[in-house]
Amino acid sequence: MKALVHAEKAGFEGLKFRDFNKLEPKEGEVVVKLKAAGLNHRDLFILNRHKPTDPPLIIGSDGAGVIDSVGAGVTNVKIGEEVIINPSLGWQKNSDAPPSGFEIVGLPYHGTFAEYIVIPAENAVSKPAYLSWEEAGVLSLAALTAYRALFTRGKVQSGMKVLIPGIGSGVATFLLQFAKAAGAKVYVTSRSQEKREKALQLGADKAIDSNNDDWESMLDGEKVDLAIESVGAATFNKTLDQLRLGGTMVTFGASAGDVVDFDLRKFFYGQYNLLGTTMGSSEEYVEMLQFIEKNQIRPVLDRTFSLSQFESAFSRMEKAEQLGKIGFIIEE
C-alpha cells in the first residue's frame, strides 16, 4: 500500500510518500480502507518527536473509511461499514485526566496517512451519514479537543460570552460553531482580515484584529465568562485581561510559546480559573458526534490535497495560512 512514512531523518526531511506493507488485524482489531484523512498541528510536531532511530512510522491521526477486514472477536462493526476513526486510544470513560497508557493514533502506533490502517475495533465508529468523506476525514481530533475544552472543562452555557483567540485552526473553528450551537455569544481574534470575515460568516458576534493591542476597547469594555486559549505566550495575558472576575480560561495549546509570565496576585484577586485540557475520552467522542448530528455541524474545510501533495499541505499549515481543516483524499 501507499503511505506517508517518517523514517531515517529528523523533521520534514524524513517524510516520504512510499510503499509500505499492509498490516493485518490482530484479535479485537479492524482494518479500515481509508477514504480521507485530516492534517493537524500534531503531525508537524511528530516529525521531531519521532526519532531517526525509531522504526518507520505512518503518521496522521484523523481519518474515515470503510471496514476492510476484522480480527478475531470483533462484533461491533462489519466488513463494508462506513466508519470514522476515534484517534483517542485507551481513554474510555470521561475523567479528570487521561489514564496511564493513553495514546493518540499516529504515534507511537501507525496513523491515517495511508491506504489502510489497523486500529482497535472500538475506535471505529459509525460515520455520520450527512458528512462527506472529506468532512468525516478531518473531523475527529479537532472536534473532540474542542468539545472537551468547551463543554467538559469550560462548562459552556447558553447566554455566556466566550472568547476564542486565533480563529483559524481546525479546533478554533469547531469551538466557534459549537459555542454558537450552545447559545453562547462568541468573540474571536485574528491577524488576518480574511479569517475575521469568515468567522463572522460562521456566526461570530465580534472579530477582533489581534494586531491591535487594545482588545478591551475593541470589545467595548465587555468582559467574557469563558476563554479558550490555544495560542500560548503571544496572547495569554491579553486573553486573561478580557475575563470577568471569577471567569474561566481553558488552555490546550501553545503554538506561539510554551512559557508564560503573568501577574499571580492579579490572578488570585480576580478569582480566575485556569484549566488545562487535551483531546478527550471515547465517551466524550460519542457525545460530540451526537452534538454535531443534532446541530448538523460540518467541519470548515480549507483545502484538500492528495497524499502525494503532502509537501504543499504541510507548508500551508506551517505558515498558518489555513482557515479550518486541511484534508487529504486517499487515492485508490
NUMARZA-732800 format. One record per atom (N, C-alpha, C): residue in one letter; x, y, z. Coordinates in pm, whole numbers, padded with zeros to 5 digits, always signed. Atoms other than C-alpha are relative to their C-alpha. Layout:
AXYZ/...
end
This chain:
M+00085-00120+00000/M+00000+00000+00000/M+00088+00124+00000/K-00070-00128-00004/K+00100+00366-00035/K-00027+00068+00134/A+00014-00065-00130/A+00162+00565+00282/A+00100+00114+00012/L-00089-00111-00033/L+00320+00884+00417/L+00077-00042+00124/V-00081+00065-00103/V+00607+00750+00626/V+00113+00091+00045/H-00113-00076-00057/H+00854+00919+00859/H+00106-00100+00045/A-00108+00094-00034/A+01190+00743+00888/A+00136+00060-00034/E-00143-00020+00031/E+01569+00775+00894/E+00054+00140+00027/K-00047-00137-00024/K+01593+01156+00921/K-00101+00076+00085/A+00088-00081-00084/A+01454+01405+01173/A-00070+00106-00084/G+00070-00110+00064/G+01199+01667+01074/G-00062-00038-00133/F+00072+00018+00126/F+01040+01713+00735/F+00081-00083-00100/E-00086+00076+00092/E+01340+01557+00555/E-00028-00149+00006/G+00023+00144-00016/G+01242+01217+00691/G-00135-00047-00049/L+00137+00033+00041/L+00889+01227+00546/L-00003-00034-00149/K+00007+00044+00139/K+00831+01028+00226/K-00134-00069-00027/F+00119+00072+00046/F+00526+00908+00031/F+00051-00122-00076/R-00063+00120+00056/R+00617+00547-00046/R-00082-00125+00027/D+00065+00129-00025/D+00519+00181-00046/D+00028-00044+00144/F-00011+00051-00136/F+00459+00018+00290/F-00084-00126+00008/N+00074+00125-00011/N+00348-00331+00384/N-00136+00021+00067/K+00133-00006-00060/K-00025-00358+00450/K-00001-00083+00127/L+00002+00066-00130/L-00086-00453+00813/L-00124-00087+00014/E+00112+00091-00022/E-00313-00735+00930/E-00055+00018+00141/P+00059-00021-00132/P-00560-00714+01222/P+00027-00116+00095/K-00009+00100-00106/K-00498-00898+01547/K-00136-00012+00066/E+00127+00017-00071/E-00770-01007+01786/E-00049+00135+00054/G+00057-00125-00048/G-01003-00717+01862/G+00029+00121-00087/E-00036-00111+00089/E-00870-00505+01573/E-00075-00009-00133/V+00059-00004+00133/V-01003-00400+01234/V+00096+00072-00094/V-00070-00074+00104/V-00851-00283+00907/V-00101+00092-00067/V+00085-00098+00067/V-01003+00035+00765/V+00068+00042-00130/K-00047-00054+00127/K-00961+00119+00397/K-00038+00148+00000/L+00025-00143-00021/L-00924+00494+00423/L-00044+00070-00128/K+00049-00083+00110/K-01114+00736+00200/K+00054+00143+00011/A-00046-00137-00022/A-00996+01063+00355/A+00069+00009+00135/A-00071-00022-00126/A-00772+01196+00632/A+00017+00150+00020/G-00014-00142-00031/G-00702+01527+00804/G+00135+00031+00061/L-00129-00046-00051/L-00385+01721+00883/L-00022+00082+00127/N+00004-00075-00126/N-00326+01856+01235/N+00138+00054+00034/H-00130-00050-00046/H-00053+02063+01402/H+00082-00112+00065/R-00067+00115-00061/R+00028+01742+01590/R+00091-00071-00101/D-00079+00070+00102/D+00154+01594+01262/D+00132+00072-00028/L-00125-00075+00015/L+00411+01873+01233/L+00093-00028+00117/F-00082+00022-00119/F+00530+01821+01591/F+00062-00140+00000/I-00046+00139-00002/I+00563+01443+01543/I+00126-00019-00084/L-00119+00013+00085/L+00827+01494+01273/L+00128+00021+00079/N-00116-00016-00087/N+01063+01596+01553/N-00006-00093+00122/R+00012+00093-00113/R+00925+01373+01828/R+00038-00142-00040/H-00037+00132+00051/H+00968+01061+01614/H+00146+00004-00045/K-00145-00008+00021/K+01343+00992+01609/K+00046-00086-00118/P-00054+00079+00112/P+01553+00869+01314/P+00033-00144+00037/T-00034+00135-00045/T+01650+00566+01524/T-00124-00085+00030/D+00124+00075-00023/D+01283+00470+01579/D-00040-00074-00128/P+00050+00068+00121/P+01111+00221+01343/P-00080+00095-00086/P+00081-00084+00089/P+00944+00379+01035/P-00143+00012+00050/L+00134-00027-00054/L+00611+00537+01126/L-00088+00067-00105/I+00103-00067+00078/I+00299+00617+00923/I-00065+00102+00092/I+00056-00102-00088/I+00182+00948+01068/I-00147+00026-00036/G+00139-00037+00025/G-00168+01102+01082/G-00093-00051+00107/S+00092+00037-00109/S-00442+01100+01345/S-00146-00003-00042/D+00140-00008+00043/D-00766+01182+01157/D-00024-00084-00124/G+00032+00073+00120/G-00938+00959+00906/G-00139-00060+00003/A+00128+00067+00014/A-01253+00792+00778/A+00007-00092-00121/G-00004+00095+00111/G-01317+00495+00553/G-00097-00114+00020/V+00088+00117+00002/V-01470+00151+00512/V+00071-00118+00063/I-00059+00119-00061/I-01410-00163+00720/I+00037-00099-00109/D-00053+00089+00102/D-01190-00387+00504/D+00009-00144+00048/S-00007+00133-00061/S-01135-00682+00739/S-00002+00016+00151/V+00011-00004-00146/V-01180-00771+01105/V+00079-00115+00060/G-00070+00104-00073/G-00979-00965+01359/G-00095-00086+00081/A+00081+00092-00081/A-01100-01244+01586/A-00070+00076+00112/G+00075-00055-00113/G-01370-01150+01834/G-00066+00133-00025/V+00060-00131+00029/V-01484-00830+01660/V-00146-00018-00039/T+00145+00011+00027/T-01863-00792+01667/T-00068+00135-00016/N+00067-00131+00000/N-01927-00416+01684/N-00006+00065-00138/V+00003-00053+00137/V-01855-00344+01315/V+00009-00116-00099/K+00000+00103+00103/K-01890-00536+00991/K+00076+00048-00123/I-00070-00033+00124/I-01695-00550+00667/I-00093+00080-00091/G+00078-00086+00086/G-01815-00275+00434/G-00064+00119+00071/E+00062-00110-00075/E-01939-00046+00714/E+00084+00127-00012/E-00067-00129+00008/E-01856+00324+00678/E+00027+00051+00141/V-00038-00038-00136/V-01665+00445+00983/V+00088+00125+00001/I-00089-00111-00028/I-01489+00744+01127/I+00089-00044+00116/I-00097+00050-00098/I-01177+00692+01340/I+00008+00093+00120/N-00024-00072-00125/N-01167+00800+01703/N+00148-00016+00032/P-00144+00013-00017/P-00795+00880+01748/P+00047-00014+00145/S-00034+00008-00143/S-00807+00861+02129/S+00008-00146+00044/L-00023+00141-00032/L-00656+00526+02235/L+00016-00020+00151/G-00017+00037-00140/G-00702+00381+02583/G-00063+00093+00099/W+00071-00092-00091/W-00928+00652+02729/W-00149-00019-00026/Q+00139+00037+00028/Q-01278+00508+02751/Q-00100+00095+00065/K+00098-00078-00074/K-01472+00693+03021/K+00053+00141+00029/N-00040-00136-00035/N-01469+01066+03089/N+00062+00002+00139/S-00070-00010-00128/S-01230+01153+03371/S+00074+00132+00005/D-00070-00127-00017/D-01035+01446+03512/D+00122+00011-00091/A-00119+00004+00085/A-00730+01341+03311/A+00007-00137-00066/P-00008+00132+00065/P-00644+01059+03068/P+00072-00101+00088/P-00066+00103-00080/P-00542+00728+03225/P+00140-00029-00049/S-00133+00044+00039/S-00193+00586+03219/S-00012-00090-00124/G+00004+00080+00122/G-00121+00438+02878/G-00078+00064-00113/F+00074-00071+00105/F-00333+00689+02685/F+00094+00040-00113/E-00076-00039+00118/E-00205+00744+02330/E-00095+00057-00105/I+00078-00053+00111/I-00321+00910+02009/I+00047-00068-00128/V-00033+00062+00128/V-00333+00744+01667/V+00105+00085-00073/G-00103-00071+00075/G-00023+00835+01466/G+00134+00010+00069/L-00123+00011-00079/L+00242+00799+01739/L-00040-00043+00142/P-00106+00083+00057/P+00359+00558+01868/P-00048-00103-00103/Y+00053+00098+00094/Y+00126+00347+01652/Y-00027+00065-00136/H+00020-00051+00135/H+00078+00381+01276/H-00131+00077-00012/G+00112-00090+00012/G-00160+00653+01164/G-00077-00011-00131/T+00103+00000+00103/T-00407+00751+00896/T+00045+00046-00139/F-00045-00049+00130/F-00192+00888+00611/F+00047-00117-00085/A-00029+00123+00074/A-00211+00561+00418/A-00130-00052-00061/E+00120+00059+00060/E-00447+00350+00211/E-00078-00084+00101/Y+00065+00083-00101/Y-00518+00127+00514/Y+00058+00032+00137/I-00048-00012-00138/I-00492+00145+00892/I-00061-00111+00084/V+00049+00097-00099/V-00524-00112+01171/V-00022+00074+00131/I+00033-00065-00127/I-00700+00014+01484/I-00082-00095+00087/P+00094+00077-00083/P-00884-00133+01785/P-00142+00018-00053/A+00135-00006+00056/A-01239-00216+01677/A-00084+00108+00068/E+00079-00099-00073/E-01379+00014+01947/E+00026+00143-00049/N-00033-00133+00052/N-01210+00310+01774/N-00055+00025-00140/A+00068-00017+00128/A-01402+00252+01450/A-00148+00025+00029/V+00134-00044-00038/V-01728+00445+01496/V-00079+00032-00127/S+00082-00023+00118/S-02018+00470+01251/S+00010+00146-00046/K-00015-00135+00057/K-01967+00770+01020/K-00136+00070-00004/P+00125-00076+00016/P-02236+01041+01049/P-00037+00006-00148/A+00038+00018+00140/A-02431+00985+00728/A-00002+00131-00078/Y+00013-00127+00072/Y-02471+01356+00647/Y+00135+00061-00039/L-00133-00053+00031/L-02094+01417+00632/L+00057-00067-00125/S-00074+00055+00113/S-01897+01374+00310/S+00125-00071+00053/W-00125+00064-00042/W-01581+01162+00319/W+00104+00104+00041/E-00098-00104-00034/E-01371+01478+00317/E-00030+00060+00136/E+00037-00059-00129/E-01565+01621+00613/E+00026-00098+00114/A-00021+00101-00105/A-01557+01297+00812/A+00149-00023+00024/G-00143+00028-00011/G-01187+01253+00740/G+00078+00100+00082/V-00074-00105-00073/V-01087+01580+00907/V-00059+00029+00137/L+00081-00041-00116/L-01329+01581+01198/L+00062-00028+00136/S-00007+00058-00135/S-01214+01375+01492/S+00087+00072+00100/L-00091-00053-00102/L-00907+01516+01665/L-00039+00141+00042/A+00032-00140-00032/A-01002+01883+01642/A-00136+00012+00068/A+00134-00010-00056/A-01371+01831+01717/A-00004-00055+00142/L-00004+00056-00135/L-01301+01610+02020/L+00071+00094+00096/T-00072-00096-00083/T-01047+01858+02155/T-00088+00120+00035/A+00088-00115-00021/A-01293+02144+02110/A-00116-00035+00093/Y+00115+00039-00081/Y-01581+01952+02267/Y+00037-00009+00148/R-00041+00012-00141/R-01393+01863+02586/R+00036+00137+00060/A-00040-00132-00049/A-01243+02213+02618/A-00122+00086+00032/L+00115-00089-00012/L-01579+02385+02577/L-00105-00050+00097/F+00110+00054-00080/F-01826+02153+02747/F+00045-00065+00131/T-00043+00071-00120/T-01645+01921+02989/T+00079+00091+00093/R-00085-00084-00081/R-01386+02170+03110/R-00058+00141+00017/G+00048-00138-00005/G-01535+02510+03022/G-00143+00018+00049/K+00140-00004-00049/K-01896+02422+03122/K-00081+00110-00069/V+00070-00106+00072/V-02032+02650+02849/V-00152-00016+00016/Q+00145-00004-00013/Q-02396+02752+02889/Q-00056+00105-00095/S+00066-00099+00084/S-02643+02940+02676/S+00005+00136+00066/G-00006-00137-00053/G-02601+03316+02717/G+00138+00043+00046/M-00135-00036-00040/M-02235+03301+02817/M+00073+00073-00111/K-00088-00065+00096/K-01975+03520+02647/K+00132-00077-00005/V-00117+00086+00020/V-01688+03317+02500/V+00099+00070-00093/L-00106-00057+00082/L-01355+03443+02363/L+00088-00112-00055/I-00085+00100+00066/I-01158+03235+02110/I+00111+00073-00075/P-00111-00063+00072/P-00818+03386+02023/P+00053-00091-00111/G-00063+00077+00106/G-00656+03280+01696/G-00096-00083-00082/I+00099+00075+00078/I-00954+03186+01480/I+00059-00037-00135/G-00060+00045+00125/G-00801+02982+01202/G+00023-00149+00002/S-00026+00143-00011/S-00715+02638+01330/S-00130-00079-00007/G+00117+00087+00002/G-00948+02343+01299/G-00073+00000+00133/V+00064+00000-00131/V-01010+02337+01674/V-00075+00130+00023/A+00064-00131-00024/A-01087+02711+01685/A-00130+00013-00078/T+00124-00011+00078/T-01344+02686+01406/T-00108-00091+00058/F+00098+00083-00069/F-01512+02395+01585/F-00049+00067+00128/L+00040-00071-00122/L-01510+02595+01909/L-00105+00106-00031/L+00096-00103+00041/L-01689+02880+01731/L-00136-00063-00032/Q+00126+00063+00039/Q-01952+02650+01578/Q-00069-00065+00120/F+00059+00067-00117/F-02004+02451+01900/F-00058+00102+00097/A+00046-00100-00096/A-02032+02760+02121/A-00127+00069-00048/K+00121-00061+00055/K-02286+02921+01889/K-00118-00096+00008/A+00107+00099-00008/A-02487+02599+01876/A-00051-00015+00143/A+00038+00009-00141/A-02487+02600+02258/A-00069+00127+00050/G+00070-00123-00038/G-02635+02952+02260/G+00088+00107+00060/A-00092-00099-00057/A-02324+03145+02362/A+00021+00116-00098/K-00045-00114+00079/K-02212+03486+02240/K+00150-00017-00018/V-00139+00039+00027/V-01874+03438+02071/V+00078+00114-00063/Y-00093-00098+00052/Y-01585+03678+02015/Y+00127-00075-00042/V-00121+00065+00049/V-01278+03577+01811/V+00105+00105-00032/T-00107-00090+00043/T-00941+03727+01722/T+00080-00065-00112/S-00092+00047+00103/S-00709+03700+01423/S+00074+00120-00057/R-00075-00103+00071/R-00438+03899+01248/R-00051+00016-00143/S+00043+00004+00140/S-00600+03808+00916/S-00141+00055-00017/Q+00133-00053+00028/Q-00888+04016+00784/Q-00089-00106-00065/E+00076+00107+00066/E-00995+03723+00566/E-00057-00097+00102/K+00047+00094-00101/K-01018+03494+00868/K-00105+00064+00091/R+00101-00069-00081/R-01208+03754+01070/R-00133+00006-00073/E+00124-00008+00078/E-01460+03797+00790/E-00067-00137-00008/K+00056+00135+00005/K-01503+03420+00759/K-00062-00038+00134/A+00054+00029-00133/A-01554+03392+01135/A-00136+00066+00020/L+00129-00068-00010/L-01833+03648+01118/L-00106-00072-00082/Q+00093+00077+00081/Q-01994+03446+00839/Q-00042-00129+00071/L+00030+00122-00075/L-01975+03139+01066/L-00081+00027+00126/G+00085-00032-00113/G-02164+03326+01337/G+00065+00075+00113/A-00066-00076-00107/A-01904+03508+01547/A-00070+00135+00018/D+00067-00127-00028/D-02056+03811+01719/D+00094+00119-00015/K-00102-00103+00025/K-01730+04010+01703/K+00127-00069-00043/A-00129+00053+00045/A-01399+03952+01526/A+00105+00110+00017/I-00098-00101-00039/I-01104+04144+01673/I+00129-00017-00079/D-00131+00000+00063/D-00789+04237+01485/D+00105-00015+00110/S-00094+00026-00110/S-00525+04080+01711/S+00131+00076-00016/N-00115-00090+00012/N-00260+04313+01571/N-00016+00124+00088/N+00029-00113-00089/N-00430+04581+01782/N+00014-00046+00145/D-00025+00043-00136/D-00302+04554+02138/D-00116+00026+00095/D+00107-00040-00092/D-00611+04715+02291/D-00127-00081-00026/W+00116+00086+00020/W-00851+04421+02287/W-00120+00051+00080/E+00110-00045-00087/E-01054+04575+02569/E-00087+00105-00069/S+00078-00103+00068/S-01155+04881+02367/S-00074-00058-00120/M+00065+00062+00115/M-01233+04661+02068/M-00119-00086+00042/L+00116+00070-00055/L-01469+04465+02293/L-00095+00097+00071/D+00084-00103-00062/D-01622+04795+02409/D-00011-00017+00152/G-00004+00016-00144/G-01517+04717+02765/G-00068-00124+00053/E+00067+00123-00046/E-01711+04388+02776/E+00103-00099+00052/K-00080+00111-00050/K-01567+04101+02976/K-00071-00132-00033/V+00058+00128+00040/V-01617+03735+02890/V-00001-00098+00117/D+00011+00102-00104/D-01719+03439+03103/D+00103-00111-00017/L-00084+00115+00032/L-01500+03185+02927/L+00090+00034-00117/A-00094-00015+00111/A-01189+03199+02710/A+00066-00134-00026/I-00068+00124+00037/I-01044+02903+02520/I+00129+00038-00071/E-00130-00051+00043/E-00673+02972+02473/E+00085-00114-00057/S-00087+00101+00061/S-00458+02774+02229/S+00123+00060-00065/V-00112-00066+00066/V-00208+03031+02102/V+00125-00004+00086/G-00115+00006-00090/G+00016+03048+02408/G+00050+00137+00041/A-00062-00119-00058/A+00260+03316+02519/A-00040+00129-00070/A+00029-00123+00076/A+00170+03564+02243/A-00131+00064+00039/T+00132-00055-00030/T-00190+03605+02359/T-00049-00027+00141/F+00051+00046-00130/F-00219+03451+02707/F-00045+00116+00090/N+00035-00109-00092/N-00214+03775+02909/N-00111+00089-00056/K+00109-00077+00059/K-00434+03963+02663/K-00133-00072+00020/T+00121+00080-00019/T-00686+03681+02686/T-00045+00007+00146/L+00033-00005-00143/L-00670+03676+03066/L-00061+00134+00038/D+00052-00134-00031/D-00735+04051+03075/D-00146+00019-00044/Q+00138-00015+00048/Q-01067+04000+02894/Q-00100-00080+00083/L+00089+00080-00085/L-01207+03762+03159/L-00068+00087+00104/R+00069-00062-00113/R-01470+03884+03401/R+00060-00055+00129/L-00044+00052-00129/L-01388+03845+03771/L-00067-00135+00023/G+00054+00135-00022/G-01428+03476+03852/G-00016-00080-00129/G+00013+00068+00128/G-01412+03385+03482/G+00099-00115-00015/T-00078+00121+00022/T-01251+03074+03337/T+00075+00004-00132/M-00078+00020+00122/M-00970+03018+03088/M+00033-00149-00010/V-00039+00138+00029/V-00925+02673+02933/V+00110+00006-00106/T-00112-00004+00094/T-00593+02614+02756/T+00037-00140-00045/F-00038+00132+00053/F-00491+02327+02528/F+00115+00007-00100/G-00105-00011+00100/G-00219+02465+02301/G+00097+00111+00031/A-00102-00102-00023/A+00093+02678+02284/A+00081+00019-00127/S-00069-00011+00128/S+00173+02732+01918/S+00091+00122-00007/A-00083-00120+00000/A+00323+03075+01997/A+00081+00014+00130/G-00086-00003-00119/G+00529+02979+02302/G-00058-00072+00119/D+00045+00083-00113/D+00509+02739+02597/D+00005+00073+00134/V-00025-00060-00131/V+00633+02965+02878/V-00066+00138+00008/V+00077-00123-00017/V+00411+03244+03011/V+00031+00063+00135/D-00010-00075-00125/D+00474+03513+03274/D-00130+00076+00021/F+00120-00079-00027/F+00166+03657+03442/F-00003+00040+00147/D+00008-00060-00133/D+00074+03856+03749/D-00083-00090+00091/L+00068+00096-00086/L-00010+03597+04014/L-00097+00068+00096/R+00087-00070-00096/R-00152+03849+04262/R-00129+00047-00070/K+00117-00042+00077/K-00382+03994+03996/K-00090-00120-00029/F+00076+00121+00033/F-00486+03638+03912/F-00084-00046+00119/F+00081+00053-00110/F-00588+03530+04259/F-00097+00103+00056/Y+00099-00100-00039/Y-00752+03863+04344/Y-00119+00001-00096/G+00108+00007+00098/G-00953+03820+04026/G-00084-00126+00010/Q+00075+00125-00021/Q-01070+03476+04144/Q-00017-00079-00131/Y+00010+00065+00130/Y-00994+03338+03797/Y+00022-00151+00012/N-00021+00145+00010/N-01000+02970+03699/N+00084-00028-00125/L-00085+00039+00112/L-00726+02825+03476/L+00000-00152-00009/L+00015+00145+00017/L-00788+02476+03335/L+00075-00047-00123/G-00065+00061+00115/G-00580+02256+03110/G-00087-00111-00057/T+00072+00110+00064/T-00718+02006+02862/T+00076-00048-00121/T-00055+00053+00124/T-00615+01783+02575/T-00086-00118-00044/M+00078+00109+00059/M-00809+01553+02344/M-00126-00030+00082/G+00121+00037-00073/G-01091+01358+02518/G-00020-00150-00002/S+00027+00142-00015/S-01236+01021+02606/S-00092-00051-00110/S+00094+00061+00095/S-01435+00777+02392/S-00144+00039+00034/E+00133-00043-00044/E-01740+00871+02599/E-00031+00141-00054/E+00018-00136+00052/E-01692+01238+02503/E-00006+00000-00153/Y+00003+00009+00146/Y-01630+01136+02143/Y-00141-00031-00050/V+00138+00034+00037/V-01975+00976+02122/V-00093+00119+00025/E+00081-00120-00029/E-02131+01283+02290/E+00021+00106-00107/M-00031-00099+00103/M-01952+01506+02038/M-00070-00033-00131/L+00066+00040+00124/L-02085+01308+01742/L-00151+00022+00008/Q+00144-00023-00018/Q-02438+01324+01884/Q-00031+00149-00009/F+00020-00146+00001/F-02400+01702+01930/F+00008+00055-00142/I-00013-00055+00135/I-02280+01767+01575/I-00114-00049-00090/E+00112+00050+00081/E-02552+01544+01427/E-00128+00076+00034/K+00119-00074-00042/K-02822+01718+01631/K-00002+00139-00061/N-00010-00138+00050/N-02697+02058+01514/N+00048+00010-00145/Q-00043+00006+00140/Q-02588+01944+01165/Q+00124+00087-00026/I-00124-00075+00011/I-02242+02092+01217/I+00096-00072-00095/R-00098+00054+00094/R-01988+02042+00940/R+00136+00066+00024/P-00132-00062-00010/P-01612+02096+00956/P+00016+00110-00105/V-00037-00103+00097/V-01484+02412+00790/V+00121-00054-00077/L-00107+00056+00083/L-01277+02272+00503/L+00080+00112-00066/D-00088-00100+00062/D-00980+02482+00397/D+00036-00043-00142/R-00038+00055+00130/R-00819+02285+00115/R+00019-00151+00015/T-00019+00145+00002/T-00796+01920+00016/T+00109-00035-00101/F-00112+00043+00083/F-00484+01753-00125/F-00002-00152-00013/S-00031+00142+00001/S-00381+01406-00236/S+00120-00022+00093/L-00113+00027-00089/L-00128+01234-00008/L+00133+00030-00069/S-00125-00028+00072/S+00135+01272-00280/S+00032+00149-00003/Q-00021-00145-00006/Q+00090+01651-00244/Q+00026+00046+00144/F-00015-00030-00143/F+00180+01638+00126/F+00088+00121+00026/E-00089-00114-00023/E+00455+01899+00090/E-00077+00131+00000/S+00081-00122+00008/S+00204+02167-00012/S-00091+00013+00122/A+00091-00001-00116/A-00034+02069+00269/A+00074+00039+00127/F-00078-00030-00121/F+00235+02077+00539/F+00048+00145-00001/S-00046-00139+00011/S+00370+02409+00411/S-00111+00097+00034/R+00113-00088-00027/R+00025+02566+00425/R-00030+00007+00150/M+00027+00000-00144/M-00025+02459+00786/M+00113+00068+00076/E-00115-00058-00071/E+00326+02558+00894/E-00001+00151-00007/K+00009-00145+00017/K+00266+02909+00759/K-00128+00058+00056/A+00129-00042-00059/A-00076+02924+00934/A-00087+00071-00102/E+00080-00061+00105/E-00243+03007+00604/E-00143-00052-00004/Q+00130+00065+00011/Q-00539+02777+00658/Q-00106+00064+00088/L+00113-00031-00085/L-00884+02856+00790/L-00084-00126+00006/G+00070+00127-00012/G-01035+02537+00921/G+00096-00115-00024/K-00074+00124+00010/K-00918+02191+00830/K+00059-00023-00140/I-00065+00046+00123/I-00671+02074+00565/I-00021-00150-00009/G+00031+00142+00016/G-00772+01737+00425/G+00084-00068-00107/F-00061+00084+00103/F-00625+01452+00223/F-00105-00095-00056/I+00077+00105+00065/I-00812+01241-00029/I+00096-00118-00020/I-00085+00117+00014/I-00671+00889-00019/I-00025-00062-00138/E+00017+00048+00137/E-00609+00778-00376/E-00017-00152-00001/E+00022+00145+00016/E-00726+00435-00491/E+00129-00067-00045/
end
